[in-house]
Amino acid sequence: MNFMPFMQVSSQQSGGTFVTILTMGAVFVVFYLFIIRPQNKKQKETEKMVNALKKGDKVITIGGVHGEVVSTKEQTVIVKVDEACKLEFSRSAIATIVKDEKSEKPAKASKKDKADASNSAAPENK
């Protein structure tokens, strides 16, 4: 008789254990999808960008220094900040490569933009 209440509690806990494991698994999946995976993607993109550095690229370092790459070495990059100032940075210190606005093709203007431009260019009659 004493074993019956013990068995009933045991069967209720086994169902609770399954739900707990399922919840922990769901939390892990959410962390992977929203935190770990995007971080790995960003790290790979940054690594690809740093490996593609070449002479003449305009860069911004993680410290905010703007300059142009003068030469590259295996682990470092020499950045020309001013005419008389060249600094050597670790490749991992490069945050972004600045793209020239001149080299990019301007986006096509929409019909509304063209109409606004032609209306503003026309003289007003008063």
C-alpha positions as CSV (number, residue, x, y, z in Angstrom):
1,M,0.0,0.0,0.0
2,N,2.8,2.4,0.7
3,F,4.2,1.9,-2.8
4,M,1.2,3.3,-4.6
5,P,1.6,7.0,-3.8
6,F,5.3,6.7,-4.6
7,M,4.6,5.2,-8.0
8,Q,2.0,7.9,-8.8
9,V,4.5,10.7,-8.1
10,S,7.1,9.0,-10.1
11,S,4.9,8.8,-13.2
12,Q,4.0,12.4,-12.9
13,Q,7.7,13.5,-12.7
14,S,8.6,11.5,-15.8
15,G,6.2,13.6,-17.9
16,G,7.6,16.8,-16.3
17,T,11.1,15.7,-17.1
18,F,10.2,15.3,-20.8
19,V,8.7,18.7,-20.9
20,T,11.7,20.2,-19.2
21,I,14.1,18.6,-21.7
22,L,11.9,19.7,-24.6
23,T,11.9,23.3,-23.2
24,M,15.7,23.3,-22.8
25,G,16.1,22.0,-26.4
26,A,13.8,24.8,-27.7
27,V,15.8,27.4,-25.8
28,F,19.0,26.1,-27.3
29,V,17.5,26.2,-30.8
30,V,16.4,29.8,-30.3
31,F,19.8,30.8,-29.1
32,Y,21.5,29.1,-32.0
33,L,19.2,30.7,-34.6
34,F,19.2,34.2,-33.2
35,I,22.6,34.6,-31.6
36,I,25.2,32.0,-32.5
37,R,24.5,31.6,-36.3
38,P,24.3,35.4,-37.1
39,Q,27.6,35.9,-35.1
40,N,29.3,33.2,-37.1
41,K,28.1,34.7,-40.4
42,K,29.3,38.2,-39.4
43,Q,32.7,36.8,-38.3
44,K,33.2,35.0,-41.7
45,E,32.3,38.2,-43.6
46,T,34.7,40.2,-41.6
47,E,37.5,37.6,-42.1
48,K,36.8,37.6,-45.9
49,M,36.9,41.4,-45.9
50,V,40.2,41.6,-44.0
51,N,41.8,38.9,-46.3
52,A,40.7,40.9,-49.4
53,L,42.6,44.1,-48.2
54,K,44.8,45.5,-50.9
55,K,46.9,48.5,-51.6
56,G,44.8,51.7,-52.2
57,D,41.8,50.6,-50.2
58,K,40.4,53.3,-47.9
59,V,39.7,51.9,-44.5
60,I,38.4,52.7,-41.0
61,T,39.9,51.0,-38.0
62,I,38.1,49.9,-34.9
63,G,39.5,52.9,-33.2
64,G,38.0,55.3,-35.8
65,V,41.2,56.1,-37.7
66,H,40.5,56.8,-41.4
67,G,43.3,56.2,-43.9
68,E,44.4,54.4,-47.1
69,V,46.3,51.1,-47.2
70,V,49.8,51.6,-48.4
71,S,51.0,48.0,-48.0
72,T,50.0,44.7,-46.5
73,K,51.9,42.1,-44.6
74,E,50.8,38.7,-43.4
75,Q,49.5,39.9,-40.0
76,T,49.6,43.7,-40.3
77,V,48.5,46.5,-42.6
78,I,50.3,49.9,-43.1
79,V,47.7,52.7,-43.3
80,K,48.6,56.2,-44.6
81,V,46.7,58.6,-42.4
82,D,48.3,61.8,-43.6
83,E,51.0,62.8,-46.1
84,A,53.7,62.3,-43.5
85,C,52.0,59.8,-41.2
86,K,51.9,56.0,-41.7
87,L,50.6,53.7,-39.0
88,E,50.9,49.9,-38.8
89,F,47.8,48.1,-37.6
90,S,46.9,44.5,-37.0
91,R,44.6,43.2,-39.7
92,S,42.0,42.5,-37.1
93,A,41.9,46.2,-36.2
94,I,40.3,47.1,-39.6
95,A,36.6,47.6,-39.1
96,T,35.4,48.5,-42.6
97,I,36.5,49.2,-46.1
98,V,35.1,52.6,-47.4
99,K,33.6,52.3,-50.8
100,D,34.1,55.2,-53.2
101,E,30.9,57.0,-54.0
102,K,32.2,58.0,-57.4
103,S,32.8,54.4,-58.5
104,E,29.2,53.3,-57.6
105,K,26.6,53.9,-60.3
106,P,23.9,56.3,-59.1
107,A,20.5,54.8,-58.7
108,K,17.9,55.6,-61.4
109,A,15.6,58.4,-60.4
110,S,12.0,57.5,-60.2
111,K,9.3,59.3,-62.2
112,K,8.3,61.3,-59.2
113,D,11.8,62.5,-58.6
114,K,12.2,63.5,-62.2
115,A,8.9,65.4,-62.1
116,D,9.9,67.2,-58.9
117,A,13.3,68.2,-60.5
118,S,11.6,69.5,-63.6
119,N,9.1,71.5,-61.5
120,S,11.7,73.0,-59.3
121,A,13.8,74.0,-62.4
122,A,10.9,75.8,-64.0
123,P,10.5,79.5,-63.2
124,E,7.5,80.5,-61.2
125,N,5.1,83.0,-62.8
126,K,3.8,85.6,-60.4
